Amino acid sequence: MRRLLARFFSDECGATAIEYCLIAAGISIVIVTAVNGIGSALSTKFTEVSASIK
């Protein structure tokens, strides 16, 4: 039983998965922020073009 618990606490396989998950979350936050900024800029441009056509 002690050997099993020692092996469980020394295992670091799950830590790698958590690190990759945190990296993916950080990248997704950057992508969402960039797309949101571009979307706002495009919306303003389309509004300007629509107003100039009318």
mmCIF entry with sequence, helices, sheets and N, C-alpha, C, O atoms, coordinates in Angstrom:
data_MODEL
# 
_entry.id   MODEL 
# 
_entity.id                         1 
_entity.type                       polymer 
_entity.pdbx_number_of_molecules   1 
# 
_entity_poly.entity_id                      1 
_entity_poly.type                           'polypeptide(L)' 
_entity_poly.nstd_linkage                   no 
_entity_poly.nstd_monomer                   no 
_entity_poly.pdbx_seq_one_letter_code       MRRLLARFFSDECGATAIEYCLIAAGISIVIVTAVNGIGSALSTKFTEVSASIK 
_entity_poly.pdbx_seq_one_letter_code_can   MRRLLARFFSDECGATAIEYCLIAAGISIVIVTAVNGIGSALSTKFTEVSASIK 
_entity_poly.pdbx_strand_id                 A 
# 
loop_
_entity_poly_seq.entity_id 
_entity_poly_seq.num 
_entity_poly_seq.mon_id 
_entity_poly_seq.hetero 
1 1  MET n 
1 2  ARG n 
1 3  ARG n 
1 4  LEU n 
1 5  LEU n 
1 6  ALA n 
1 7  ARG n 
1 8  PHE n 
1 9  PHE n 
1 10 SER n 
1 11 ASP n 
1 12 GLU n 
1 13 CYS n 
1 14 GLY n 
1 15 ALA n 
1 16 THR n 
1 17 ALA n 
1 18 ILE n 
1 19 GLU n 
1 20 TYR n 
1 21 CYS n 
1 22 LEU n 
1 23 ILE n 
1 24 ALA n 
1 25 ALA n 
1 26 GLY n 
1 27 ILE n 
1 28 SER n 
1 29 ILE n 
1 30 VAL n 
1 31 ILE n 
1 32 VAL n 
1 33 THR n 
1 34 ALA n 
1 35 VAL n 
1 36 ASN n 
1 37 GLY n 
1 38 ILE n 
1 39 GLY n 
1 40 SER n 
1 41 ALA n 
1 42 LEU n 
1 43 SER n 
1 44 THR n 
1 45 LYS n 
1 46 PHE n 
1 47 THR n 
1 48 GLU n 
1 49 VAL n 
1 50 SER n 
1 51 ALA n 
1 52 SER n 
1 53 ILE n 
1 54 LYS n 
# 
_struct_asym.id          A 
_struct_asym.entity_id   1 
# 
loop_
_struct_conf.conf_type_id 
_struct_conf.id 
_struct_conf.pdbx_PDB_helix_id 
_struct_conf.beg_label_comp_id 
_struct_conf.beg_label_asym_id 
_struct_conf.beg_label_seq_id 
_struct_conf.pdbx_beg_PDB_ins_code 
_struct_conf.end_label_comp_id 
_struct_conf.end_label_asym_id 
_struct_conf.end_label_seq_id 
_struct_conf.pdbx_end_PDB_ins_code 
_struct_conf.beg_auth_comp_id 
_struct_conf.beg_auth_asym_id 
_struct_conf.beg_auth_seq_id 
_struct_conf.end_auth_comp_id 
_struct_conf.end_auth_asym_id 
_struct_conf.end_auth_seq_id 
_struct_conf.pdbx_PDB_helix_class 
_struct_conf.details 
_struct_conf.pdbx_PDB_helix_length 
HELX_P HELX_P1 AA1 ARG A 2  ? SER A 10 ? ARG A 2  SER A 10 1 ? 9  
HELX_P HELX_P2 AA2 CYS A 13 ? ILE A 53 ? CYS A 13 ILE A 53 1 ? 41 
# 
_struct_conf_type.id          HELX_P 
_struct_conf_type.criteria    ? 
_struct_conf_type.reference   ? 
# 
loop_
_atom_site.group_PDB 
_atom_site.id 
_atom_site.type_symbol 
_atom_site.label_atom_id 
_atom_site.label_alt_id 
_atom_site.label_comp_id 
_atom_site.label_asym_id 
_atom_site.label_entity_id 
_atom_site.label_seq_id 
_atom_site.pdbx_PDB_ins_code 
_atom_site.Cartn_x 
_atom_site.Cartn_y 
_atom_site.Cartn_z 
_atom_site.occupancy 
_atom_site.B_iso_or_equiv 
_atom_site.pdbx_formal_charge 
_atom_site.auth_seq_id 
_atom_site.auth_comp_id 
_atom_site.auth_asym_id 
_atom_site.auth_atom_id 
_atom_site.pdbx_PDB_model_num 
ATOM 1   N N  . MET A 1 1  ? 0.831   -1.199 0.000   1.00 0.00 ? 1  MET A N  1 
ATOM 2   C CA . MET A 1 1  ? 0.000   0.000  0.000   1.00 0.00 ? 1  MET A CA 1 
ATOM 3   C C  . MET A 1 1  ? 0.868   1.252  0.000   1.00 0.00 ? 1  MET A C  1 
ATOM 4   O O  . MET A 1 1  ? 0.578   2.224  -0.697  1.00 0.00 ? 1  MET A O  1 
ATOM 5   N N  . ARG A 1 2  ? 1.947   1.212  0.801   1.00 0.00 ? 2  ARG A N  1 
ATOM 6   C CA . ARG A 1 2  ? 2.844   2.374  0.833   1.00 0.00 ? 2  ARG A CA 1 
ATOM 7   C C  . ARG A 1 2  ? 3.484   2.621  -0.518  1.00 0.00 ? 2  ARG A C  1 
ATOM 8   O O  . ARG A 1 2  ? 3.630   3.762  -0.957  1.00 0.00 ? 2  ARG A O  1 
ATOM 9   N N  . ARG A 1 3  ? 3.860   1.538  -1.168  1.00 0.00 ? 3  ARG A N  1 
ATOM 10  C CA . ARG A 1 3  ? 4.491   1.670  -2.484  1.00 0.00 ? 3  ARG A CA 1 
ATOM 11  C C  . ARG A 1 3  ? 3.512   2.270  -3.493  1.00 0.00 ? 3  ARG A C  1 
ATOM 12  O O  . ARG A 1 3  ? 3.892   3.091  -4.328  1.00 0.00 ? 3  ARG A O  1 
ATOM 13  N N  . LEU A 1 4  ? 2.277   1.859  -3.407  1.00 0.00 ? 4  LEU A N  1 
ATOM 14  C CA . LEU A 1 4  ? 1.243   2.386  -4.291  1.00 0.00 ? 4  LEU A CA 1 
ATOM 15  C C  . LEU A 1 4  ? 1.035   3.884  -4.062  1.00 0.00 ? 4  LEU A C  1 
ATOM 16  O O  . LEU A 1 4  ? 0.944   4.647  -5.024  1.00 0.00 ? 4  LEU A O  1 
ATOM 17  N N  . LEU A 1 5  ? 0.960   4.304  -2.818  1.00 0.00 ? 5  LEU A N  1 
ATOM 18  C CA . LEU A 1 5  ? 0.802   5.730  -2.517  1.00 0.00 ? 5  LEU A CA 1 
ATOM 19  C C  . LEU A 1 5  ? 2.027   6.530  -2.933  1.00 0.00 ? 5  LEU A C  1 
ATOM 20  O O  . LEU A 1 5  ? 1.896   7.640  -3.447  1.00 0.00 ? 5  LEU A O  1 
ATOM 21  N N  . ALA A 1 6  ? 3.220   5.975  -2.715  1.00 0.00 ? 6  ALA A N  1 
ATOM 22  C CA . ALA A 1 6  ? 4.441   6.672  -3.113  1.00 0.00 ? 6  ALA A CA 1 
ATOM 23  C C  . ALA A 1 6  ? 4.490   6.840  -4.629  1.00 0.00 ? 6  ALA A C  1 
ATOM 24  O O  . ALA A 1 6  ? 4.868   7.898  -5.131  1.00 0.00 ? 6  ALA A O  1 
ATOM 25  N N  . ARG A 1 7  ? 4.106   5.793  -5.350  1.00 0.00 ? 7  ARG A N  1 
ATOM 26  C CA . ARG A 1 7  ? 4.095   5.892  -6.814  1.00 0.00 ? 7  ARG A CA 1 
ATOM 27  C C  . ARG A 1 7  ? 3.047   6.899  -7.279  1.00 0.00 ? 7  ARG A C  1 
ATOM 28  O O  . ARG A 1 7  ? 3.281   7.631  -8.240  1.00 0.00 ? 7  ARG A O  1 
ATOM 29  N N  . PHE A 1 8  ? 1.906   6.943  -6.616  1.00 0.00 ? 8  PHE A N  1 
ATOM 30  C CA . PHE A 1 8  ? 0.851   7.887  -6.977  1.00 0.00 ? 8  PHE A CA 1 
ATOM 31  C C  . PHE A 1 8  ? 1.318   9.329  -6.788  1.00 0.00 ? 8  PHE A C  1 
ATOM 32  O O  . PHE A 1 8  ? 1.073   10.173 -7.649  1.00 0.00 ? 8  PHE A O  1 
ATOM 33  N N  . PHE A 1 9  ? 1.981   9.618  -5.680  1.00 0.00 ? 9  PHE A N  1 
ATOM 34  C CA . PHE A 1 9  ? 2.414   10.993 -5.413  1.00 0.00 ? 9  PHE A CA 1 
ATOM 35  C C  . PHE A 1 9  ? 3.614   11.408 -6.252  1.00 0.00 ? 9  PHE A C  1 
ATOM 36  O O  . PHE A 1 9  ? 3.835   12.602 -6.453  1.00 0.00 ? 9  PHE A O  1 
ATOM 37  N N  . SER A 1 10 ? 4.396   10.450 -6.747  1.00 0.00 ? 10 SER A N  1 
ATOM 38  C CA . SER A 1 10 ? 5.552   10.806 -7.571  1.00 0.00 ? 10 SER A CA 1 
ATOM 39  C C  . SER A 1 10 ? 5.210   10.881 -9.052  1.00 0.00 ? 10 SER A C  1 
ATOM 40  O O  . SER A 1 10 ? 6.023   11.348 -9.849  1.00 0.00 ? 10 SER A O  1 
ATOM 41  N N  . ASP A 1 11 ? 4.023   10.430 -9.430  1.00 0.00 ? 11 ASP A N  1 
ATOM 42  C CA . ASP A 1 11 ? 3.607   10.458 -10.833 1.00 0.00 ? 11 ASP A CA 1 
ATOM 43  C C  . ASP A 1 11 ? 3.294   11.892 -11.253 1.00 0.00 ? 11 ASP A C  1 
ATOM 44  O O  . ASP A 1 11 ? 2.526   12.585 -10.586 1.00 0.00 ? 11 ASP A O  1 
ATOM 45  N N  . GLU A 1 12 ? 3.895   12.340 -12.368 1.00 0.00 ? 12 GLU A N  1 
ATOM 46  C CA . GLU A 1 12 ? 3.690   13.715 -12.844 1.00 0.00 ? 12 GLU A CA 1 
ATOM 47  C C  . GLU A 1 12 ? 3.024   13.770 -14.208 1.00 0.00 ? 12 GLU A C  1 
ATOM 48  O O  . GLU A 1 12 ? 3.091   14.808 -14.867 1.00 0.00 ? 12 GLU A O  1 
ATOM 49  N N  . CYS A 1 13 ? 2.398   12.718 -14.651 1.00 0.00 ? 13 CYS A N  1 
ATOM 50  C CA . CYS A 1 13 ? 1.764   12.688 -15.970 1.00 0.00 ? 13 CYS A CA 1 
ATOM 51  C C  . CYS A 1 13 ? 0.619   13.689 -16.074 1.00 0.00 ? 13 CYS A C  1 
ATOM 52  O O  . CYS A 1 13 ? 0.454   14.326 -17.114 1.00 0.00 ? 13 CYS A O  1 
ATOM 53  N N  . GLY A 1 14 ? -0.159  13.836 -15.037 1.00 0.00 ? 14 GLY A N  1 
ATOM 54  C CA . GLY A 1 14 ? -1.281  14.764 -15.062 1.00 0.00 ? 14 GLY A CA 1 
ATOM 55  C C  . GLY A 1 14 ? -0.847  16.216 -15.098 1.00 0.00 ? 14 GLY A C  1 
ATOM 56  O O  . GLY A 1 14 ? -1.568  17.065 -15.623 1.00 0.00 ? 14 GLY A O  1 
ATOM 57  N N  . ALA A 1 15 ? 0.319   16.513 -14.546 1.00 0.00 ? 15 ALA A N  1 
ATOM 58  C CA . ALA A 1 15 ? 0.820   17.887 -14.532 1.00 0.00 ? 15 ALA A CA 1 
ATOM 59  C C  . ALA A 1 15 ? 1.069   18.387 -15.945 1.00 0.00 ? 15 ALA A C  1 
ATOM 60  O O  . ALA A 1 15 ? 0.819   19.556 -16.239 1.00 0.00 ? 15 ALA A O  1 
ATOM 61  N N  . THR A 1 16 ? 1.555   17.525 -16.818 1.00 0.00 ? 16 THR A N  1 
ATOM 62  C CA . THR A 1 16 ? 1.806   17.914 -18.198 1.00 0.00 ? 16 THR A CA 1 
ATOM 63  C C  . THR A 1 16 ? 0.499   18.257 -18.898 1.00 0.00 ? 16 THR A C  1 
ATOM 64  O O  . THR A 1 16 ? 0.437   19.240 -19.638 1.00 0.00 ? 16 THR A O  1 
ATOM 65  N N  . ALA A 1 17 ? -0.531  17.476 -18.681 1.00 0.00 ? 17 ALA A N  1 
ATOM 66  C CA . ALA A 1 17 ? -1.829  17.748 -19.303 1.00 0.00 ? 17 ALA A CA 1 
ATOM 67  C C  . ALA A 1 17 ? -2.396  19.069 -18.812 1.00 0.00 ? 17 ALA A C  1 
ATOM 68  O O  . ALA A 1 17 ? -2.979  19.822 -19.592 1.00 0.00 ? 17 ALA A O  1 
ATOM 69  N N  . ILE A 1 18 ? -2.231  19.354 -17.542 1.00 0.00 ? 18 ILE A N  1 
ATOM 70  C CA . ILE A 1 18 ? -2.720  20.621 -16.996 1.00 0.00 ? 18 ILE A CA 1 
ATOM 71  C C  . ILE A 1 18 ? -1.953  21.789 -17.597 1.00 0.00 ? 18 ILE A C  1 
ATOM 72  O O  . ILE A 1 18 ? -2.546  22.825 -17.900 1.00 0.00 ? 18 ILE A O  1 
ATOM 73  N N  . GLU A 1 19 ? -0.641  21.638 -17.773 1.00 0.00 ? 19 GLU A N  1 
ATOM 74  C CA . GLU A 1 19 ? 0.154   22.710 -18.380 1.00 0.00 ? 19 GLU A CA 1 
ATOM 75  C C  . GLU A 1 19 ? -0.299  22.980 -19.808 1.00 0.00 ? 19 GLU A C  1 
ATOM 76  O O  . GLU A 1 19 ? -0.436  24.137 -20.204 1.00 0.00 ? 19 GLU A O  1 
ATOM 77  N N  . TYR A 1 20 ? -0.536  21.919 -20.590 1.00 0.00 ? 20 TYR A N  1 
ATOM 78  C CA . TYR A 1 20 ? -1.018  22.111 -21.959 1.00 0.00 ? 20 TYR A CA 1 
ATOM 79  C C  . TYR A 1 20 ? -2.395  22.764 -21.966 1.00 0.00 ? 20 TYR A C  1 
ATOM 80  O O  . TYR A 1 20 ? -2.687  23.583 -22.838 1.00 0.00 ? 20 TYR A O  1 
ATOM 81  N N  . CYS A 1 21 ? -3.221  22.419 -21.027 1.00 0.00 ? 21 CYS A N  1 
ATOM 82  C CA . CYS A 1 21 ? -4.546  23.021 -20.932 1.00 0.00 ? 21 CYS A CA 1 
ATOM 83  C C  . CYS A 1 21 ? -4.444  24.511 -20.626 1.00 0.00 ? 21 CYS A C  1 
ATOM 84  O O  . CYS A 1 21 ? -5.182  25.312 -21.201 1.00 0.00 ? 21 CYS A O  1 
ATOM 85  N N  . LEU A 1 22 ? -3.538  24.892 -19.727 1.00 0.00 ? 22 LEU A N  1 
ATOM 86  C CA . LEU A 1 22 ? -3.358  26.309 -19.411 1.00 0.00 ? 22 LEU A CA 1 
ATOM 87  C C  . LEU A 1 22 ? -2.817  27.081 -20.604 1.00 0.00 ? 22 LEU A C  1 
ATOM 88  O O  . LEU A 1 22 ? -3.223  28.219 -20.840 1.00 0.00 ? 22 LEU A O  1 
ATOM 89  N N  . ILE A 1 23 ? -1.904  26.476 -21.360 1.00 0.00 ? 23 ILE A N  1 
ATOM 90  C CA . ILE A 1 23 ? -1.377  27.133 -22.563 1.00 0.00 ? 23 ILE A CA 1 
ATOM 91  C C  . ILE A 1 23 ? -2.495  27.326 -23.579 1.00 0.00 ? 23 ILE A C  1 
ATOM 92  O O  . ILE A 1 23 ? -2.614  28.400 -24.169 1.00 0.00 ? 23 ILE A O  1 
ATOM 93  N N  . ALA A 1 24 ? -3.317  26.299 -23.791 1.00 0.00 ? 24 ALA A N  1 
ATOM 94  C CA . ALA A 1 24 ? -4.426  26.400 -24.740 1.00 0.00 ? 24 ALA A CA 1 
ATOM 95  C C  . ALA A 1 24 ? -5.429  27.459 -24.299 1.00 0.00 ? 24 ALA A C  1 
ATOM 96  O O  . ALA A 1 24 ? -5.962  28.190 -25.134 1.00 0.00 ? 24 ALA A O  1 
ATOM 97  N N  . ALA A 1 25 ? -5.693  27.551 -23.003 1.00 0.00 ? 25 ALA A N  1 
ATOM 98  C CA . ALA A 1 25 ? -6.617  28.571 -22.505 1.00 0.00 ? 25 ALA A CA 1 
ATOM 99  C C  . ALA A 1 25 ? -6.055  29.973 -22.742 1.00 0.00 ? 25 ALA A C  1 
ATOM 100 O O  . ALA A 1 25 ? -6.790  30.880 -23.133 1.00 0.00 ? 25 ALA A O  1 
ATOM 101 N N  . GLY A 1 26 ? -4.764  30.150 -22.506 1.00 0.00 ? 26 GLY A N  1 
ATOM 102 C CA . GLY A 1 26 ? -4.141  31.455 -22.748 1.00 0.00 ? 26 GLY A CA 1 
ATOM 103 C C  . GLY A 1 26 ? -4.202  31.854 -24.206 1.00 0.00 ? 26 GLY A C  1 
ATOM 104 O O  . GLY A 1 26 ? -4.502  33.004 -24.528 1.00 0.00 ? 26 GLY A O  1 
ATOM 105 N N  . ILE A 1 27 ? -3.918  30.911 -25.092 1.00 0.00 ? 27 ILE A N  1 
ATOM 106 C CA . ILE A 1 27 ? -3.976  31.197 -26.526 1.00 0.00 ? 27 ILE A CA 1 
ATOM 107 C C  . ILE A 1 27 ? -5.398  31.522 -26.952 1.00 0.00 ? 27 ILE A C  1 
ATOM 108 O O  . ILE A 1 27 ? -5.607  32.424 -27.763 1.00 0.00 ? 27 ILE A O  1 
ATOM 109 N N  . SER A 1 28 ? -6.378  30.802 -26.420 1.00 0.00 ? 28 SER A N  1 
ATOM 110 C CA . SER A 1 28 ? -7.766  31.075 -26.799 1.00 0.00 ? 28 SER A CA 1 
ATOM 111 C C  . SER A 1 28 ? -8.221  32.442 -26.313 1.00 0.00 ? 28 SER A C  1 
ATOM 112 O O  . SER A 1 28 ? -9.004  33.102 -26.996 1.00 0.00 ? 28 SER A O  1 
ATOM 113 N N  . ILE A 1 29 ? -7.754  32.879 -25.161 1.00 0.00 ? 29 ILE A N  1 
ATOM 114 C CA . ILE A 1 29 ? -8.096  34.221 -24.671 1.00 0.00 ? 29 ILE A CA 1 
ATOM 115 C C  . ILE A 1 29 ? -7.530  35.283 -25.604 1.00 0.00 ? 29 ILE A C  1 
ATOM 116 O O  . ILE A 1 29 ? -8.201  36.271 -25.903 1.00 0.00 ? 29 ILE A O  1 
ATOM 117 N N  . VAL A 1 30 ? -6.300  35.082 -26.065 1.00 0.00 ? 30 VAL A N  1 
ATOM 118 C CA . VAL A 1 30 ? -5.680  36.037 -27.000 1.00 0.00 ? 30 VAL A CA 1 
ATOM 119 C C  . VAL A 1 30 ? -6.455  36.074 -28.309 1.00 0.00 ? 30 VAL A C  1 
ATOM 120 O O  . VAL A 1 30 ? -6.686  37.151 -28.859 1.00 0.00 ? 30 VAL A O  1 
ATOM 121 N N  . ILE A 1 31 ? -6.858  34.916 -28.813 1.00 0.00 ? 31 ILE A N  1 
ATOM 122 C CA . ILE A 1 31 ? -7.599  34.868 -30.074 1.00 0.00 ? 31 ILE A CA 1 
ATOM 123 C C  . ILE A 1 31 ? -8.955  35.547 -29.938 1.00 0.00 ? 31 ILE A C  1 
ATOM 124 O O  . ILE A 1 31 ? -9.354  36.302 -30.825 1.00 0.00 ? 31 ILE A O  1 
ATOM 125 N N  . VAL A 1 32 ? -9.666  35.295 -28.857 1.00 0.00 ? 32 VAL A N  1 
ATOM 126 C CA . VAL A 1 32 ? -10.980 35.919 -28.650 1.00 0.00 ? 32 VAL A CA 1 
ATOM 127 C C  . VAL A 1 32 ? -10.839 37.432 -28.546 1.00 0.00 ? 32 VAL A C  1 
ATOM 128 O O  . VAL A 1 32 ? -11.656 38.168 -29.101 1.00 0.00 ? 32 VAL A O  1 
ATOM 129 N N  . THR A 1 33 ? -9.817  37.903 -27.847 1.00 0.00 ? 33 THR A N  1 
ATOM 130 C CA . THR A 1 33 ? -9.599  39.344 -27.713 1.00 0.00 ? 33 THR A CA 1 
ATOM 131 C C  . THR A 1 33 ? -9.301  39.978 -29.068 1.00 0.00 ? 33 THR A C  1 
ATOM 132 O O  . THR A 1 33 ? -9.831  41.041 -29.389 1.00 0.00 ? 33 THR A O  1 
ATOM 133 N N  . ALA A 1 34 ? -8.457  39.329 -29.857 1.00 0.00 ? 34 ALA A N  1 
ATOM 134 C CA . ALA A 1 34 ? -8.103  39.867 -31.178 1.00 0.00 ? 34 ALA A CA 1 
ATOM 135 C C  . ALA A 1 34 ? -9.315  39.891 -32.101 1.00 0.00 ? 34 ALA A C  1 
ATOM 136 O O  . ALA A 1 34 ? -9.544  40.883 -32.794 1.00 0.00 ? 34 ALA A O  1 
ATOM 137 N N  . VAL A 1 35 ? -10.081 38.829 -32.119 1.00 0.00 ? 35 VAL A N  1 
ATOM 138 C CA . VAL A 1 35 ? -11.253 38.770 -32.995 1.00 0.00 ? 35 VAL A CA 1 
ATOM 139 C C  . VAL A 1 35 ? -12.296 39.795 -32.564 1.00 0.00 ? 35 VAL A C  1 
ATOM 140 O O  . VAL A 1 35 ? -12.959 40.399 -33.407 1.00 0.00 ? 35 VAL A O  1 
ATOM 141 N N  . ASN A 1 36 ? -12.442 39.991 -31.271 1.00 0.00 ? 36 ASN A N  1 
ATOM 142 C CA . ASN A 1 36 ? -13.393 40.979 -30.771 1.00 0.00 ? 36 ASN A CA 1 
ATOM 143 C C  . ASN A 1 36 ? -12.982 42.384 -31.215 1.00 0.00 ? 36 ASN A C  1 
ATOM 144 O O  . ASN A 1 36 ? -13.830 43.172 -31.634 1.00 0.00 ? 36 ASN A O  1 
ATOM 145 N N  . GLY A 1 37 ? -11.700 42.698 -31.127 1.00 0.00 ? 37 GLY A N  1 
ATOM 146 C CA . GLY A 1 37 ? -11.224 44.008 -31.566 1.00 0.00 ? 37 GLY A CA 1 
ATOM 147 C C  . GLY A 1 37 ? -11.391 44.215 -33.057 1.00 0.00 ? 37 GLY A C  1 
ATOM 148 O O  . GLY A 1 37 ? -11.800 45.292 -33.492 1.00 0.00 ? 37 GLY A O  1 
ATOM 149 N N  . ILE A 1 38 ? -11.082 43.203 -33.840 1.00 0.00 ? 38 ILE A N  1 
ATOM 150 C CA . ILE A 1 38 ? -11.237 43.297 -35.290 1.00 0.00 ? 38 ILE A CA 1 
ATOM 151 C C  . ILE A 1 38 ? -12.718 43.404 -35.648 1.00 0.00 ? 38 ILE A C  1 
ATOM 152 O O  . ILE A 1 38 ? -13.087 44.151 -36.554 1.00 0.00 ? 38 ILE A O  1 
ATOM 153 N N  . GLY A 1 39 ? -13.555 42.667 -34.944 1.00 0.00 ? 39 GLY A N  1 
ATOM 154 C CA . GLY A 1 39 ? -15.000 42.719 -35.211 1.00 0.00 ? 39 GLY A CA 1 
ATOM 155 C C  . GLY A 1 39 ? -15.571 44.107 -34.960 1.00 0.00 ? 39 GLY A C  1 
ATOM 156 O O  . GLY A 1 39 ? -16.410 44.582 -35.724 1.00 0.00 ? 39 GLY A O  1 
ATOM 157 N N  . SER A 1 40 ? -15.119 44.760 -33.890 1.00 0.00 ? 40 SER A N  1 
ATOM 158 C CA . SER A 1 40 ? -15.588 46.118 -33.606 1.00 0.00 ? 40 SER A CA 1 
ATOM 159 C C  . SER A 1 40 ? -15.138 47.090 -34.684 1.00 0.00 ? 40 SER A C  1 
ATOM 160 O O  . SER A 1 40 ? -15.906 47.954 -35.107 1.00 0.00 ? 40 SER A O  1 
ATOM 161 N N  . ALA A 1 41 ? -13.890 46.950 -35.129 1.00 0.00 ? 41 ALA A N  1 
ATOM 162 C CA . ALA A 1 41 ? -13.374 47.833 -36.181 1.00 0.00 ? 41 ALA A CA 1 
ATOM 163 C C  . ALA A 1 41 ? -14.132 47.612 -37.488 1.00 0.00 ? 41 ALA A C  1 
ATOM 164 O O  . ALA A 1 41 ? -14.462 48.574 -38.182 1.00 0.00 ? 41 ALA A O  1 
ATOM 165 N N  . LEU A 1 42 ? -14.405 46.370 -37.824 1.00 0.00 ? 42 LEU A N  1 
ATOM 166 C CA . LEU A 1 42 ? -15.141 46.083 -39.055 1.00 0.00 ? 42 LEU A CA 1 
ATOM 167 C C  . LEU A 1 42 ? -16.582 46.584 -38.968 1.00 0.00 ? 42 LEU A C  1 
ATOM 168 O O  . LEU A 1 42 ? -17.123 47.087 -39.953 1.00 0.00 ? 42 LEU A O  1 
ATOM 169 N N  . SER A 1 43 ? -17.190 46.454 -37.827 1.00 0.00 ? 43 SER A N  1 
ATOM 170 C CA . SER A 1 43 ? -18.550 46.941 -37.660 1.00 0.00 ? 43 SER A CA 1 
ATOM 171 C C  . SER A 1 43 ? -18.609 48.450 -37.873 1.00 0.00 ? 43 SER A C  1 
ATOM 172 O O  . SER A 1 43 ? -19.535 48.955 -38.508 1.00 0.00 ? 43 SER A O  1 
ATOM 173 N N  . THR A 1 44 ? -17.626 49.166 -37.344 1.00 0.00 ? 44 THR A N  1 
ATOM 174 C CA . THR A 1 44 ? -17.576 50.616 -37.534 1.00 0.00 ? 44 THR A CA 1 
ATOM 175 C C  . THR A 1 44 ? -17.400 50.960 -39.009 1.00 0.00 ? 44 THR A C  1 
ATOM 176 O O  . THR A 1 44 ? -18.052 51.871 -39.520 1.00 0.00 ? 44 THR A O  1 
ATOM 177 N N  . LYS A 1 45 ? -16.513 50.226 -39.698 1.00 0.00 ? 45 LYS A N  1 
ATOM 178 C CA . LYS A 1 45 ? -16.291 50.485 -41.128 1.00 0.00 ? 45 LYS A CA 1 
ATOM 179 C C  . LYS A 1 45 ? -17.561 50.229 -41.939 1.00 0.00 ? 45 LYS A C  1 
ATOM 180 O O  . LYS A 1 45 ? -17.919 51.034 -42.799 1.00 0.00 ? 45 LYS A O  1 
ATOM 181 N N  . PHE A 1 46 ? -18.239 49.120 -41.670 1.00 0.00 ? 46 PHE A N  1 
ATOM 182 C CA . PHE A 1 46 ? -19.467 48.820 -42.416 1.00 0.00 ? 46 PHE A CA 1 
ATOM 183 C C  . PHE A 1 46 ? -20.543 49.867 -42.137 1.00 0.00 ? 46 PHE A C  1 
ATOM 184 O O  . PHE A 1 46 ? -21.312 50.213 -43.035 1.00 0.00 ? 46 PHE A O  1 
ATOM 185 N N  . THR A 1 47 ? -20.605 50.364 -40.937 1.00 0.00 ? 47 THR A N  1 
ATOM 186 C CA . THR A 1 47 ? -21.575 51.428 -40.609 1.00 0.00 ? 47 THR A CA 1 
ATOM 187 C C  . THR A 1 47 ? -21.236 52.690 -41.396 1.00 0.00 ? 47 THR A C  1 
ATOM 188 O O  . THR A 1 47 ? -22.135 53.349 -41.919 1.00 0.00 ? 47 THR A O  1 
ATOM 189 N N  . GLU A 1 48 ? -19.953 53.034 -41.486 1.00 0.00 ? 48 GLU A N  1 
ATOM 190 C CA . GLU A 1 48 ? -19.541 54.216 -42.243 1.00 0.00 ? 48 GLU A CA 1 
ATOM 191 C C  . GLU A 1 48 ? -19.867 54.061 -43.723 1.00 0.00 ? 48 GLU A C  1 
ATOM 192 O O  . GLU A 1 48 ? -20.366 54.993 -44.354 1.00 0.00 ? 48 GLU A O  1 
ATOM 193 N N  . VAL A 1 49 ? -19.586 52.884 -44.274 1.00 0.00 ? 49 VAL A N  1 
ATOM 194 C CA . VAL A 1 49 ? -19.871 52.638 -45.690 1.00 0.00 ? 49 VAL A CA 1 
ATOM 195 C C  . VAL A 1 49 ? -21.369 52.672 -45.950 1.00 0.00 ? 49 VAL A C  1 
ATOM 196 O O  . VAL A 1 49 ? -21.818 53.233 -46.949 1.00 0.00 ? 49 VAL A O  1 
ATOM 197 N N  . SER A 1 50 ? -22.138 52.076 -45.056 1.00 0.00 ? 50 SER A N  1 
ATOM 198 C CA . SER A 1 50 ? -23.590 52.084 -45.208 1.00 0.00 ? 50 SER A CA 1 
ATOM 199 C C  . SER A 1 50 ? -24.147 53.508 -45.152 1.00 0.00 ? 50 SER A C  1 
ATOM 200 O O  . SER A 1 50 ? -25.048 53.855 -45.916 1.00 0.00 ? 50 SER A O  1 
ATOM 201 N N  . ALA A 1 51 ? -23.616 54.321 -44.259 1.00 0.00 ? 51 ALA A N  1 
ATOM 202 C CA . ALA A 1 51 ? -24.082 55.704 -44.164 1.00 0.00 ? 51 ALA A CA 1 
ATOM 203 C C  . ALA A 1 51 ? -23.694 56.515 -45.387 1.00 0.00 ? 51 ALA A C  1 
ATOM 204 O O  . ALA A 1 51 ? -24.456 57.379 -45.820 1.00 0.00 ? 51 ALA A O  1 
ATOM 205 N N  . SER A 1 52 ? -22.511 56.251 -45.956 1.00 0.00 ? 52 SER A N  1 
ATOM 206 C CA . SER A 1 52 ? -22.089 57.012 -47.130 1.00 0.00 ? 52 SER A CA 1 
ATOM 207 C C  . SER A 1 52 ? -22.850 56.616 -48.370 1.00 0.00 ? 52 SER A C  1 
ATOM 208 O O  . SER A 1 52 ? -22.991 57.430 -49.282 1.00 0.00 ? 52 SER A O  1 
ATOM 209 N N  . ILE A 1 53 ? -23.354 55.378 -48.438 1.00 0.00 ? 53 ILE A N  1 
ATOM 210 C CA . ILE A 1 53 ? -24.119 54.939 -49.599 1.00 0.00 ? 53 ILE A CA 1 
ATOM 211 C C  . ILE A 1 53 ? -25.521 55.540 -49.573 1.00 0.00 ? 53 ILE A C  1 
ATOM 212 O O  . ILE A 1 53 ? -26.074 55.853 -50.627 1.00 0.00 ? 53 ILE A O  1 
ATOM 213 N N  . LYS A 1 54 ? -26.100 55.704 -48.392 1.00 0.00 ? 54 LYS A N  1 
ATOM 214 C CA . LYS A 1 54 ? -27.457 56.238 -48.280 1.00 0.00 ? 54 LYS A CA 1 
ATOM 215 C C  . LYS A 1 54 ? -27.400 57.660 -48.603 1.00 0.00 ? 54 LYS A C  1 
ATOM 216 O O  . LYS A 1 54 ? -28.426 58.340 -48.579 1.00 0.00 ? 54 LYS A O  1 
# 
